[in-house]
């Protein structure tokens, strides 16, 4: 059972938030977005991806290789060996 002090602190915290909640009153805002402006879309041709940037293809292959190395080798070693290490 919670102590009397904990109950008093919880009640005080609840009462301190009450004015903020009451300050909003009966505001009924329409959050549906029916009146929001619709963005203009224009067709820029075919979709581009990172793979179409030939100057960065080597960098992307290095990134993929290092991610695979991290997930397969480094992270399991860190997960299973570090917690058992003694200081």
N, CA, C and O atoms as a CHARMM CRD file, in Angstrom:
* protein
*
  348
    1    1 UNK  N      0.84100  -1.18000   0.00000 PROA 1      0.00000
    2    1 UNK  CA     0.00000   0.00000   0.00000 PROA 1      0.00000
    3    1 UNK  C      0.88400   1.24100   0.00000 PROA 1      0.00000
    4    1 UNK  O      1.84400   1.31800   0.76700 PROA 1      0.00000
    5    2 UNK  N      0.56600   2.21900  -0.86200 PROA 2      0.00000
    6    2 UNK  CA     1.39000   3.42300  -0.91900 PROA 2      0.00000
    7    2 UNK  C      1.30600   4.22400   0.38000 PROA 2      0.00000
    8    2 UNK  O      0.28000   4.24100   1.05900 PROA 2      0.00000
    9    3 UNK  N      2.39100   4.86900   0.69400 PROA 3      0.00000
   10    3 UNK  CA     2.40900   5.66500   1.91500 PROA 3      0.00000
   11    3 UNK  C      1.57400   6.92900   1.73600 PROA 3      0.00000
   12    3 UNK  O      1.22400   7.32400   0.62300 PROA 3      0.00000
   13    4 UNK  N      1.27300   7.53700   2.85800 PROA 4      0.00000
   14    4 UNK  CA     0.45400   8.74700   2.84600 PROA 4      0.00000
   15    4 UNK  C      1.16600   9.88000   2.11800 PROA 4      0.00000
   16    4 UNK  O      0.52700  10.66800   1.42200 PROA 4      0.00000
   17    5 UNK  N      2.47700   9.96500   2.27200 PROA 5      0.00000
   18    5 UNK  CA     3.25400  11.00700   1.61300 PROA 5      0.00000
   19    5 UNK  C      3.19700  10.85100   0.09700 PROA 5      0.00000
   20    5 UNK  O      3.08600  11.83900  -0.62900 PROA 5      0.00000
   21    6 UNK  N      3.27500   9.60300  -0.38400 PROA 6      0.00000
   22    6 UNK  CA     3.21300   9.36500  -1.82400 PROA 6      0.00000
   23    6 UNK  C      1.85200   9.76100  -2.37400 PROA 6      0.00000
   24    6 UNK  O      1.77100  10.33200  -3.46200 PROA 6      0.00000
   25    7 UNK  N      0.79600   9.47300  -1.65200 PROA 7      0.00000
   26    7 UNK  CA    -0.54600   9.85300  -2.09100 PROA 7      0.00000
   27    7 UNK  C     -0.71400  11.36800  -2.12300 PROA 7      0.00000
   28    7 UNK  O     -1.34000  11.91000  -3.03400 PROA 7      0.00000
   29    8 UNK  N     -0.16000  12.04200  -1.13500 PROA 8      0.00000
   30    8 UNK  CA    -0.25100  13.50700  -1.10000 PROA 8      0.00000
   31    8 UNK  C      0.52600  14.11200  -2.26400 PROA 8      0.00000
   32    8 UNK  O      0.05500  15.05900  -2.89500 PROA 8      0.00000
   33    9 UNK  N      1.71400  13.57500  -2.55400 PROA 9      0.00000
   34    9 UNK  CA     2.50800  14.08500  -3.67800 PROA 9      0.00000
   35    9 UNK  C      1.80600  13.82700  -5.01400 PROA 9      0.00000
   36    9 UNK  O      1.83500  14.68000  -5.90100 PROA 9      0.00000
   37   10 UNK  N      1.17800  12.66200  -5.16200 PROA 10     0.00000
   38   10 UNK  CA     0.46100  12.35900  -6.39600 PROA 10     0.00000
   39   10 UNK  C     -0.73200  13.29100  -6.56500 PROA 10     0.00000
   40   10 UNK  O     -0.99500  13.76400  -7.67100 PROA 10     0.00000
   41   11 UNK  N     -1.45300  13.55900  -5.48900 PROA 11     0.00000
   42   11 UNK  CA    -2.59400  14.46900  -5.55500 PROA 11     0.00000
   43   11 UNK  C     -2.13500  15.89000  -5.88100 PROA 11     0.00000
   44   11 UNK  O     -2.79000  16.59000  -6.65300 PROA 11     0.00000
   45   12 UNK  N     -1.01700  16.31700  -5.29800 PROA 12     0.00000
   46   12 UNK  CA    -0.49000  17.65300  -5.57600 PROA 12     0.00000
   47   12 UNK  C     -0.06600  17.77100  -7.04300 PROA 12     0.00000
   48   12 UNK  O     -0.29300  18.80300  -7.67400 PROA 12     0.00000
   49   13 UNK  N      0.54300  16.72600  -7.57900 PROA 13     0.00000
   50   13 UNK  CA     0.93700  16.75700  -8.98100 PROA 13     0.00000
   51   13 UNK  C     -0.28000  16.82900  -9.88700 PROA 13     0.00000
   52   13 UNK  O     -0.28000  17.55900 -10.87900 PROA 13     0.00000
   53   14 UNK  N     -1.31300  16.07600  -9.54800 PROA 14     0.00000
   54   14 UNK  CA    -2.54300  16.09600 -10.34400 PROA 14     0.00000
   55   14 UNK  C     -3.20700  17.46400 -10.27100 PROA 14     0.00000
   56   14 UNK  O     -3.68000  17.97500 -11.28600 PROA 14     0.00000
   57   15 UNK  N     -3.24700  18.05300  -9.10200 PROA 15     0.00000
   58   15 UNK  CA    -3.86700  19.36800  -8.95200 PROA 15     0.00000
   59   15 UNK  C     -3.05900  20.46700  -9.62800 PROA 15     0.00000
   60   15 UNK  O     -3.62800  21.47500 -10.04800 PROA 15     0.00000
   61   16 UNK  N     -1.74400  20.29400  -9.74200 PROA 16     0.00000
   62   16 UNK  CA    -0.94100  21.31900 -10.40200 PROA 16     0.00000
   63   16 UNK  C     -1.15400  21.30300 -11.92000 PROA 16     0.00000
   64   16 UNK  O     -0.93000  22.31700 -12.58000 PROA 16     0.00000
   65   17 UNK  N     -1.57800  20.18200 -12.47400 PROA 17     0.00000
   66   17 UNK  CA    -1.82600  20.08000 -13.91000 PROA 17     0.00000
   67   17 UNK  C     -3.24700  20.49800 -14.24900 PROA 17     0.00000
   68   17 UNK  O     -3.52500  20.85100 -15.39600 PROA 17     0.00000
   69   18 UNK  N     -4.13700  20.46800 -13.29300 PROA 18     0.00000
   70   18 UNK  CA    -5.54600  20.75000 -13.52900 PROA 18     0.00000
   71   18 UNK  C     -5.80200  22.11200 -14.17500 PROA 18     0.00000
   72   18 UNK  O     -6.62100  22.16600 -15.09200 PROA 18     0.00000
   73   19 UNK  N     -5.16600  23.22000 -13.76900 PROA 19     0.00000
   74   19 UNK  CA    -5.42700  24.50400 -14.43300 PROA 19     0.00000
   75   19 UNK  C     -5.07600  24.49900 -15.92900 PROA 19     0.00000
   76   19 UNK  O     -5.74600  25.15600 -16.72600 PROA 19     0.00000
   77   20 UNK  N     -4.05000  23.77400 -16.29700 PROA 20     0.00000
   78   20 UNK  CA    -3.67000  23.70600 -17.70300 PROA 20     0.00000
   79   20 UNK  C     -4.74300  22.98200 -18.51000 PROA 20     0.00000
   80   20 UNK  O     -5.06100  23.37500 -19.63200 PROA 20     0.00000
   81   21 UNK  N     -5.29000  21.93000 -17.93300 PROA 21     0.00000
   82   21 UNK  CA    -6.32200  21.16300 -18.62300 PROA 21     0.00000
   83   21 UNK  C     -7.60600  21.97800 -18.73000 PROA 21     0.00000
   84   21 UNK  O     -8.25500  21.97300 -19.77600 PROA 21     0.00000
   85   22 UNK  N     -7.97400  22.66600 -17.67900 PROA 22     0.00000
   86   22 UNK  CA    -9.21200  23.44600 -17.67000 PROA 22     0.00000
   87   22 UNK  C     -9.09600  24.65800 -18.58800 PROA 22     0.00000
   88   22 UNK  O    -10.10500  25.11800 -19.12200 PROA 22     0.00000
   89   23 UNK  N     -7.90100  25.17800 -18.78200 PROA 23     0.00000
   90   23 UNK  CA    -7.71500  26.38500 -19.59200 PROA 23     0.00000
   91   23 UNK  C     -8.15100  26.18500 -21.03700 PROA 23     0.00000
   92   23 UNK  O     -8.49100  27.15300 -21.71700 PROA 23     0.00000
   93   24 UNK  N     -8.14600  24.95500 -21.50900 PROA 24     0.00000
   94   24 UNK  CA    -8.56000  24.71300 -22.88400 PROA 24     0.00000
   95   24 UNK  C    -10.06900  24.76300 -23.05900 PROA 24     0.00000
   96   24 UNK  O    -10.54500  25.00400 -24.16900 PROA 24     0.00000
   97   25 UNK  N    -10.80500  24.55100 -22.03500 PROA 25     0.00000
   98   25 UNK  CA   -12.25700  24.68900 -22.08700 PROA 25     0.00000
   99   25 UNK  C    -12.91500  23.77700 -23.09800 PROA 25     0.00000
  100   25 UNK  O    -12.53800  22.61400 -23.24400 PROA 25     0.00000
  101   26 UNK  N    -13.91700  24.32300 -23.80700 PROA 26     0.00000
  102   26 UNK  CA   -14.67700  23.55300 -24.77800 PROA 26     0.00000
  103   26 UNK  C    -14.26000  23.88300 -26.20000 PROA 26     0.00000
  104   26 UNK  O    -15.11000  24.06300 -27.07200 PROA 26     0.00000
  105   27 UNK  N    -12.98600  23.96300 -26.43400 PROA 27     0.00000
  106   27 UNK  CA   -12.52400  24.22600 -27.78800 PROA 27     0.00000
  107   27 UNK  C    -12.78000  22.98800 -28.63600 PROA 27     0.00000
  108   27 UNK  O    -12.32700  21.89200 -28.30700 PROA 27     0.00000
  109   28 UNK  N    -13.50200  23.17400 -29.71600 PROA 28     0.00000
  110   28 UNK  CA   -13.74000  22.06800 -30.63600 PROA 28     0.00000
  111   28 UNK  C    -13.09800  22.44000 -31.96100 PROA 28     0.00000
  112   28 UNK  O    -13.66000  23.19600 -32.75300 PROA 28     0.00000
  113   29 UNK  N    -11.91400  21.89400 -32.18400 PROA 29     0.00000
  114   29 UNK  CA   -11.20400  22.21200 -33.40900 PROA 29     0.00000
  115   29 UNK  C    -11.42400  21.09300 -34.41300 PROA 29     0.00000
  116   29 UNK  O    -11.45500  19.91400 -34.06200 PROA 29     0.00000
  117   30 UNK  N    -11.57500  21.49000 -35.66500 PROA 30     0.00000
  118   30 UNK  CA   -11.73800  20.51800 -36.73300 PROA 30     0.00000
  119   30 UNK  C    -10.34500  20.10200 -37.19900 PROA 30     0.00000
  120   30 UNK  O     -9.64100  20.88800 -37.83200 PROA 30     0.00000
  121   31 UNK  N     -9.95000  18.88000 -36.89200 PROA 31     0.00000
  122   31 UNK  CA    -8.62700  18.38800 -37.24000 PROA 31     0.00000
  123   31 UNK  C     -8.66600  17.50100 -38.47300 PROA 31     0.00000
  124   31 UNK  O     -7.72500  16.74700 -38.71900 PROA 31     0.00000
  125   32 UNK  N     -9.73200  17.57900 -39.24700 PROA 32     0.00000
  126   32 UNK  CA    -9.86700  16.67500 -40.38200 PROA 32     0.00000
  127   32 UNK  C     -8.98400  17.07700 -41.55000 PROA 32     0.00000
  128   32 UNK  O     -8.59700  16.21300 -42.33700 PROA 32     0.00000
  129   33 UNK  N     -8.65700  18.32800 -41.69200 PROA 33     0.00000
  130   33 UNK  CA    -7.79100  18.77300 -42.76100 PROA 33     0.00000
  131   33 UNK  C     -8.49800  18.98600 -44.08400 PROA 33     0.00000
  132   33 UNK  O     -7.84700  19.09400 -45.12300 PROA 33     0.00000
  133   34 UNK  N     -9.82900  19.04800 -44.06200 PROA 34     0.00000
  134   34 UNK  CA   -10.56100  19.24800 -45.31500 PROA 34     0.00000
  135   34 UNK  C    -10.30600  20.63200 -45.90300 PROA 34     0.00000
  136   34 UNK  O    -10.35500  20.80100 -47.12100 PROA 34     0.00000
  137   35 UNK  N    -10.03800  21.61700 -45.06300 PROA 35     0.00000
  138   35 UNK  CA    -9.84500  22.98300 -45.54600 PROA 35     0.00000
  139   35 UNK  C     -8.38300  23.32100 -45.80500 PROA 35     0.00000
  140   35 UNK  O     -8.07800  24.44300 -46.21000 PROA 35     0.00000
  141   36 UNK  N     -7.47800  22.38100 -45.58300 PROA 36     0.00000
  142   36 UNK  CA    -6.06500  22.68200 -45.78000 PROA 36     0.00000
  143   36 UNK  C     -5.74000  22.73800 -47.27000 PROA 36     0.00000
  144   36 UNK  O     -6.34600  22.02300 -48.06800 PROA 36     0.00000
  145   37 UNK  N     -4.78400  23.58800 -47.64500 PROA 37     0.00000
  146   37 UNK  CA    -4.42800  23.68200 -49.06900 PROA 37     0.00000
  147   37 UNK  C     -3.74500  22.39900 -49.53400 PROA 37     0.00000
  148   37 UNK  O     -2.97300  21.79400 -48.79000 PROA 37     0.00000
  149   38 UNK  N     -4.02800  21.99700 -50.74700 PROA 38     0.00000
  150   38 UNK  CA    -3.42200  20.79900 -51.30700 PROA 38     0.00000
  151   38 UNK  C     -2.14600  21.19700 -52.04400 PROA 38     0.00000
  152   38 UNK  O     -2.15000  22.15800 -52.81400 PROA 38     0.00000
  153   39 UNK  N     -1.05900  20.47000 -51.81600 PROA 39     0.00000
  154   39 UNK  CA     0.20600  20.84600 -52.45400 PROA 39     0.00000
  155   39 UNK  C      0.14900  20.63900 -53.96400 PROA 39     0.00000
  156   39 UNK  O     -0.49100  19.71700 -54.46900 PROA 39     0.00000
  157   40 UNK  N      0.83700  21.52500 -54.65600 PROA 40     0.00000
  158   40 UNK  CA     0.92400  21.41400 -56.10600 PROA 40     0.00000
  159   40 UNK  C      1.97100  20.35400 -56.44400 PROA 40     0.00000
  160   40 UNK  O      3.09700  20.41400 -55.95000 PROA 40     0.00000
  161   41 UNK  N      1.61600  19.40900 -57.26200 PROA 41     0.00000
  162   41 UNK  CA     2.57000  18.39600 -57.67900 PROA 41     0.00000
  163   41 UNK  C      2.94500  18.63200 -59.13000 PROA 41     0.00000
  164   41 UNK  O      2.09100  18.92900 -59.96500 PROA 41     0.00000
  165   42 UNK  N      4.22200  18.49900 -59.41700 PROA 42     0.00000
  166   42 UNK  CA     4.65500  18.63000 -60.79800 PROA 42     0.00000
  167   42 UNK  C      5.47300  17.40800 -61.15600 PROA 42     0.00000
  168   42 UNK  O      6.15100  16.83400 -60.30300 PROA 42     0.00000
  169   43 UNK  N      5.41500  17.01800 -62.38700 PROA 43     0.00000
  170   43 UNK  CA     6.09400  15.82500 -62.85400 PROA 43     0.00000
  171   43 UNK  C      7.51200  16.18800 -63.28600 PROA 43     0.00000
  172   43 UNK  O      7.70500  16.94200 -64.23900 PROA 43     0.00000
  173   44 UNK  N      8.50000  15.64400 -62.57700 PROA 44     0.00000
  174   44 UNK  CA     9.89200  15.91200 -62.89500 PROA 44     0.00000
  175   44 UNK  C     10.51500  14.78700 -63.72000 PROA 44     0.00000
  176   44 UNK  O     11.73900  14.69000 -63.80400 PROA 44     0.00000
  177   45 UNK  N      9.70900  13.96000 -64.31400 PROA 45     0.00000
  178   45 UNK  CA    10.23200  12.85000 -65.09600 PROA 45     0.00000
  179   45 UNK  C     10.32500  11.59300 -64.24100 PROA 45     0.00000
  180   45 UNK  O      9.62600  11.46600 -63.23600 PROA 45     0.00000
  181   46 UNK  N     11.18600  10.67000 -64.63900 PROA 46     0.00000
  182   46 UNK  CA    11.28500   9.41400 -63.89100 PROA 46     0.00000
  183   46 UNK  C     11.87200   9.65000 -62.49900 PROA 46     0.00000
  184   46 UNK  O     12.64900  10.58000 -62.28400 PROA 46     0.00000
  185   47 UNK  N     11.48700   8.79500 -61.57100 PROA 47     0.00000
  186   47 UNK  CA    11.99500   8.90800 -60.21000 PROA 47     0.00000
  187   47 UNK  C     13.47700   8.57700 -60.18000 PROA 47     0.00000
  188   47 UNK  O     13.93800   7.65400 -60.85100 PROA 47     0.00000
  189   48 UNK  N     14.21100   9.34200 -59.39300 PROA 48     0.00000
  190   48 UNK  CA    15.64300   9.11100 -59.26900 PROA 48     0.00000
  191   48 UNK  C     15.91200   8.41400 -57.95000 PROA 48     0.00000
  192   48 UNK  O     15.15700   8.57500 -56.99100 PROA 48     0.00000
  193   49 UNK  N     16.96900   7.65300 -57.90200 PROA 49     0.00000
  194   49 UNK  CA    17.36700   6.99600 -56.66900 PROA 49     0.00000
  195   49 UNK  C     18.85300   7.25600 -56.43700 PROA 49     0.00000
  196   49 UNK  O     19.52800   7.84200 -57.28300 PROA 49     0.00000
  197   50 UNK  N     19.34900   6.82000 -55.29700 PROA 50     0.00000
  198   50 UNK  CA    20.76900   6.98600 -55.00500 PROA 50     0.00000
  199   50 UNK  C     21.62900   6.17300 -55.95900 PROA 50     0.00000
  200   50 UNK  O     22.77000   6.54100 -56.23800 PROA 50     0.00000
  201   51 UNK  N     21.08800   5.06900 -56.45900 PROA 51     0.00000
  202   51 UNK  CA    21.85700   4.21800 -57.35600 PROA 51     0.00000
  203   51 UNK  C     22.10700   4.89600 -58.70300 PROA 51     0.00000
  204   51 UNK  O     23.01100   4.49300 -59.43400 PROA 51     0.00000
  205   52 UNK  N     21.32900   5.90500 -59.03500 PROA 52     0.00000
  206   52 UNK  CA    21.55300   6.59200 -60.30100 PROA 52     0.00000
  207   52 UNK  C     22.69100   7.61000 -60.20300 PROA 52     0.00000
  208   52 UNK  O     23.12200   8.14900 -61.22200 PROA 52     0.00000
  209   53 UNK  N     23.17100   7.87200 -59.01900 PROA 53     0.00000
  210   53 UNK  CA    24.29300   8.78900 -58.82900 PROA 53     0.00000
  211   53 UNK  C     25.59300   7.99300 -58.91200 PROA 53     0.00000
  212   53 UNK  O     26.05100   7.44200 -57.91100 PROA 53     0.00000
  213   54 UNK  N     26.17400   7.93300 -60.07800 PROA 54     0.00000
  214   54 UNK  CA    27.31700   7.04700 -60.31000 PROA 54     0.00000
  215   54 UNK  C     28.54200   7.42800 -59.48400 PROA 54     0.00000
  216   54 UNK  O     29.36200   6.56100 -59.18000 PROA 54     0.00000
  217   55 UNK  N     28.68900   8.68200 -59.11700 PROA 55     0.00000
  218   55 UNK  CA    29.87900   9.07000 -58.36500 PROA 55     0.00000
  219   55 UNK  C     29.84900   8.58100 -56.91900 PROA 55     0.00000
  220   55 UNK  O     30.87900   8.59600 -56.24500 PROA 55     0.00000
  221   56 UNK  N     28.67200   8.14300 -56.42600 PROA 56     0.00000
  222   56 UNK  CA    28.57000   7.68300 -55.04300 PROA 56     0.00000
  223   56 UNK  C     28.30100   6.19400 -54.92400 PROA 56     0.00000
  224   56 UNK  O     28.05200   5.70700 -53.82100 PROA 56     0.00000
  225   57 UNK  N     28.34300   5.45800 -56.02000 PROA 57     0.00000
  226   57 UNK  CA    28.01900   4.03600 -55.97900 PROA 57     0.00000
  227   57 UNK  C     29.02500   3.25500 -55.13100 PROA 57     0.00000
  228   57 UNK  O     28.62400   2.35800 -54.39000 PROA 57     0.00000
  229   58 UNK  N     30.31200   3.57100 -55.21800 PROA 58     0.00000
  230   58 UNK  CA    31.33100   2.86800 -54.43700 PROA 58     0.00000
  231   58 UNK  C     31.12000   3.11700 -52.94900 PROA 58     0.00000
  232   58 UNK  O     31.26700   2.20500 -52.13500 PROA 58     0.00000
  233   59 UNK  N     30.78000   4.33200 -52.60100 PROA 59     0.00000
  234   59 UNK  CA    30.51600   4.66600 -51.20700 PROA 59     0.00000
  235   59 UNK  C     29.32200   3.86900 -50.67500 PROA 59     0.00000
  236   59 UNK  O     29.34000   3.41900 -49.52900 PROA 59     0.00000
  237   60 UNK  N     28.29500   3.69400 -51.49400 PROA 60     0.00000
  238   60 UNK  CA    27.12100   2.92100 -51.05900 PROA 60     0.00000
  239   60 UNK  C     27.47400   1.45000 -50.87100 PROA 60     0.00000
  240   60 UNK  O     26.98900   0.81800 -49.93200 PROA 60     0.00000
  241   61 UNK  N     28.31800   0.88800 -51.75600 PROA 61     0.00000
  242   61 UNK  CA    28.73700  -0.50800 -51.58700 PROA 61     0.00000
  243   61 UNK  C     29.56100  -0.68500 -50.31500 PROA 61     0.00000
  244   61 UNK  O     29.40400  -1.68300 -49.61100 PROA 61     0.00000
  245   62 UNK  N     30.43300   0.26800 -50.01400 PROA 62     0.00000
  246   62 UNK  CA    31.19800   0.21000 -48.76800 PROA 62     0.00000
  247   62 UNK  C     30.26500   0.27300 -47.55500 PROA 62     0.00000
  248   62 UNK  O     30.45800  -0.45300 -46.58000 PROA 62     0.00000
  249   63 UNK  N     29.27100   1.13100 -47.62000 PROA 63     0.00000
  250   63 UNK  CA    28.31900   1.25400 -46.51500 PROA 63     0.00000
  251   63 UNK  C     27.58900  -0.06900 -46.29800 PROA 63     0.00000
  252   63 UNK  O     27.45700  -0.52100 -45.16100 PROA 63     0.00000
  253   64 UNK  N     27.11700  -0.68900 -47.36700 PROA 64     0.00000
  254   64 UNK  CA    26.40400  -1.96400 -47.24800 PROA 64     0.00000
  255   64 UNK  C     27.33100  -3.03900 -46.69300 PROA 64     0.00000
  256   64 UNK  O     26.92600  -3.82500 -45.83600 PROA 64     0.00000
  257   65 UNK  N     28.56400  -3.07800 -47.17100 PROA 65     0.00000
  258   65 UNK  CA    29.51600  -4.06800 -46.67000 PROA 65     0.00000
  259   65 UNK  C     29.82400  -3.89500 -45.19700 PROA 65     0.00000
  260   65 UNK  O     29.88900  -4.87400 -44.45400 PROA 65     0.00000
  261   66 UNK  N     30.01300  -2.65800 -44.77200 PROA 66     0.00000
  262   66 UNK  CA    30.29500  -2.41000 -43.35400 PROA 66     0.00000
  263   66 UNK  C     29.08600  -2.70700 -42.47900 PROA 66     0.00000
  264   66 UNK  O     29.24300  -3.17400 -41.35100 PROA 66     0.00000
  265   67 UNK  N     27.87800  -2.44400 -42.98100 PROA 67     0.00000
  266   67 UNK  CA    26.68200  -2.79700 -42.21300 PROA 67     0.00000
  267   67 UNK  C     26.57300  -4.30200 -42.02700 PROA 67     0.00000
  268   67 UNK  O     26.27200  -4.77500 -40.93100 PROA 67     0.00000
  269   68 UNK  N     26.81400  -5.05400 -43.08900 PROA 68     0.00000
  270   68 UNK  CA    26.75400  -6.51500 -42.99100 PROA 68     0.00000
  271   68 UNK  C     27.80700  -7.01500 -42.01400 PROA 68     0.00000
  272   68 UNK  O     27.52200  -7.88500 -41.19000 PROA 68     0.00000
  273   69 UNK  N     29.01400  -6.47900 -42.09600 PROA 69     0.00000
  274   69 UNK  CA    30.07600  -6.86400 -41.16800 PROA 69     0.00000
  275   69 UNK  C     29.68500  -6.55400 -39.72400 PROA 69     0.00000
  276   69 UNK  O     29.92500  -7.36100 -38.82500 PROA 69     0.00000
  277   70 UNK  N     29.09000  -5.39800 -39.50500 PROA 70     0.00000
  278   70 UNK  CA    28.69000  -5.02200 -38.15200 PROA 70     0.00000
  279   70 UNK  C     27.60500  -5.94800 -37.62100 PROA 70     0.00000
  280   70 UNK  O     27.69600  -6.40400 -36.48100 PROA 70     0.00000
  281   71 UNK  N     26.57500  -6.23900 -38.42300 PROA 71     0.00000
  282   71 UNK  CA    25.47100  -7.07800 -37.95100 PROA 71     0.00000
  283   71 UNK  C     25.88200  -8.52900 -37.75700 PROA 71     0.00000
  284   71 UNK  O     25.36500  -9.19800 -36.86300 PROA 71     0.00000
  285   72 UNK  N     26.79900  -9.02700 -38.57400 PROA 72     0.00000
  286   72 UNK  CA    27.13800 -10.44900 -38.51700 PROA 72     0.00000
  287   72 UNK  C     28.29800 -10.72500 -37.56700 PROA 72     0.00000
  288   72 UNK  O     28.33100 -11.78400 -36.94100 PROA 72     0.00000
  289   73 UNK  N     29.24700  -9.80300 -37.44200 PROA 73     0.00000
  290   73 UNK  CA    30.44300 -10.08400 -36.65400 PROA 73     0.00000
  291   73 UNK  C     30.52000  -9.22200 -35.40200 PROA 73     0.00000
  292   73 UNK  O     30.55600  -9.74900 -34.29000 PROA 73     0.00000
  293   74 UNK  N     30.54500  -7.92300 -35.56700 PROA 74     0.00000
  294   74 UNK  CA    30.86100  -7.03200 -34.45300 PROA 74     0.00000
  295   74 UNK  C     29.75900  -6.99900 -33.40200 PROA 74     0.00000
  296   74 UNK  O     30.04900  -7.10100 -32.21000 PROA 74     0.00000
  297   75 UNK  N     28.51100  -6.86100 -33.81200 PROA 75     0.00000
  298   75 UNK  CA    27.42900  -6.77200 -32.83000 PROA 75     0.00000
  299   75 UNK  C     27.23300  -8.05600 -32.02800 PROA 75     0.00000
  300   75 UNK  O     27.05600  -7.96900 -30.81300 PROA 75     0.00000
  301   76 UNK  N     27.25600  -9.25000 -32.63900 PROA 76     0.00000
  302   76 UNK  CA    27.14900 -10.45800 -31.80500 PROA 76     0.00000
  303   76 UNK  C     28.30500 -10.60800 -30.82500 PROA 76     0.00000
  304   76 UNK  O     28.09400 -11.04400 -29.69400 PROA 76     0.00000
  305   77 UNK  N     29.51400 -10.25900 -31.23200 PROA 77     0.00000
  306   77 UNK  CA    30.65100 -10.34300 -30.30800 PROA 77     0.00000
  307   77 UNK  C     30.44000  -9.39000 -29.14400 PROA 77     0.00000
  308   77 UNK  O     30.67900  -9.75200 -27.99200 PROA 77     0.00000
  309   78 UNK  N     30.00000  -8.19000 -29.43200 PROA 78     0.00000
  310   78 UNK  CA    29.73600  -7.22600 -28.36800 PROA 78     0.00000
  311   78 UNK  C     28.60200  -7.65600 -27.46500 PROA 78     0.00000
  312   78 UNK  O     28.64400  -7.41900 -26.25800 PROA 78     0.00000
  313   79 UNK  N     27.59700  -8.28100 -28.03000 PROA 79     0.00000
  314   79 UNK  CA    26.43100  -8.70700 -27.24300 PROA 79     0.00000
  315   79 UNK  C     26.77300  -9.86400 -26.31700 PROA 79     0.00000
  316   79 UNK  O     26.33400  -9.88700 -25.16600 PROA 79     0.00000
  317   80 UNK  N     27.55100 -10.82300 -26.80500 PROA 80     0.00000
  318   80 UNK  CA    27.77600 -12.04000 -26.03100 PROA 80     0.00000
  319   80 UNK  C     29.05400 -12.02300 -25.23300 PROA 80     0.00000
  320   80 UNK  O     29.16800 -12.78000 -24.26900 PROA 80     0.00000
  321   81 UNK  N     30.02100 -11.20400 -25.58200 PROA 81     0.00000
  322   81 UNK  CA    31.30700 -11.23600 -24.87700 PROA 81     0.00000
  323   81 UNK  C     31.49900 -10.10100 -23.88200 PROA 81     0.00000
  324   81 UNK  O     32.11000 -10.30700 -22.83300 PROA 81     0.00000
  325   82 UNK  N     31.00500  -8.93500 -24.17800 PROA 82     0.00000
  326   82 UNK  CA    31.24800  -7.77800 -23.30900 PROA 82     0.00000
  327   82 UNK  C     30.57400  -7.91600 -21.95000 PROA 82     0.00000
  328   82 UNK  O     31.19800  -7.55800 -20.95000 PROA 82     0.00000
  329   83 UNK  N     29.32000  -8.42000 -21.84400 PROA 83     0.00000
  330   83 UNK  CA    28.72100  -8.50600 -20.50400 PROA 83     0.00000
  331   83 UNK  C     29.48200  -9.44900 -19.56800 PROA 83     0.00000
  332   83 UNK  O     29.37800  -9.31800 -18.34900 PROA 83     0.00000
  333   84 UNK  N     30.24800 -10.40200 -20.12400 PROA 84     0.00000
  334   84 UNK  CA    30.96500 -11.36000 -19.27200 PROA 84     0.00000
  335   84 UNK  C     32.37000 -10.90000 -18.94200 PROA 84     0.00000
  336   84 UNK  O     33.07100 -11.55600 -18.17100 PROA 84     0.00000
  337   85 UNK  N     32.79200  -9.78900 -19.50800 PROA 85     0.00000
  338   85 UNK  CA    34.14700  -9.29000 -19.23700 PROA 85     0.00000
  339   85 UNK  C     34.22800  -8.76300 -17.81400 PROA 85     0.00000
  340   85 UNK  O     33.29400  -8.13500 -17.31500 PROA 85     0.00000
  341   86 UNK  N     35.33900  -9.02500 -17.18000 PROA 86     0.00000
  342   86 UNK  CA    35.52900  -8.51200 -15.81200 PROA 86     0.00000
  343   86 UNK  C     36.45700  -7.31800 -15.86200 PROA 86     0.00000
  344   86 UNK  O     37.33500  -7.22000 -16.72000 PROA 86     0.00000
  345   87 UNK  N     36.24300  -6.41800 -14.92600 PROA 87     0.00000
  346   87 UNK  CA    37.08300  -5.21300 -14.90100 PROA 87     0.00000
  347   87 UNK  C     38.12100  -5.30100 -13.83300 PROA 87     0.00000
  348   87 UNK  O     38.91600  -4.37600 -13.66700 PROA 87     0.00000
